[in-house]
């Protein structure tokens, strides 16, 4: 038993330091994943171009009259202005979530508070959230990108 050698103190110290660094990297990556802000986009090009990249698929359930929208584009939609028209008058409602996007990329939203048959026309106007070149967070309503249901 006396002829067996243990690990050198220098090698064991290097291994411990490497283990701590790997654990720290894992914790940092995990932390970033929790507080991800996928609904904030950087306006590194004119916002109108981001608005042009928005595509929505809409669906109306004929039985219940409830309608929904799915974001099939590559831009997360932070909020929605829903413009409903009936009997010559129109009403605009803003739909948002407490946290995150209403319609993240690939996400869907069901308009349960609205019955499609009650309106002559329903229009979805997307609102984006992003940072400008100065780093300020701003909302941008895509006026020219309206989706009729």
Buried (B, 14 or more C-beta within 10 A) or exposed (E): EEEEEEEEEEEEEEEEEEEEEEEEEEEEEEEEEEEEEEBBBEBEEEBEEBBBBBEBEBEBEEEEEBBBBBBBBEBBBBBBBBBBBEEEEEEEEEBBEEEBBBBBBEBBBEBEEBEBEEBEEBBBBBBBBBBEEEEEEEEBBBEEBEBEB
